[in-house]
Amino acid sequence: MIRRAVAMIVAVLVTTSTMAMDQEKAEKVTEVRRAVLEVVGWNIGPMAGMIKERIPYDREIFRRNAGRIAFMLEMVPEAFGPDTREAVLETEALDVIWEEFDEFRDLAGEARDKAVALEATAGSGEFAQVQAAFLEMGQACKACHDKFREED
């Protein structure tokens, strides 16, 4: 399932990056972006519940979800590579993404790196260490959102 999704993402991005971006392609690219970020959020949800001690901590689920998040965050710069500023889209992505794409890529990479570190910590660390690593990942995500995402 994940491999098929990755193949679709790559196909869409290769096609859109080599052609002029029309409205239909921009909408498809935006769908892919949302899908990538939806998977990230879907995996963060149970982790946040564990960190807040609303659900029992499960080291293996936590580690697995951190790995999934790292995998998906690796795709974020590629998913946002095609510049869709000219299209009419309902999106929280700010135009500054493409004006300062190097910084966007760096911040997404920092969030990915924090997710990788969280995966390692969850595999062997104590709960307090996992909480701290989760907060670090959250702060890295927030740094990117603060600059490149429209506020809710």
ABEGO torsion letter per residue (X at the ends): XAAAAAAAAAAAAAAAAABBBBAAAAAAAAAAAAAAAAAAAAAAAAAAAAAAGABBBBAAAAAAAAAAAAAAAAAAAAAAABBAAABBBBBABBAAAAABAAAAAAAAAAAAAAAAAAAAAAAABBAAAAAAAAAAAAAAAAAAAAAABBBX
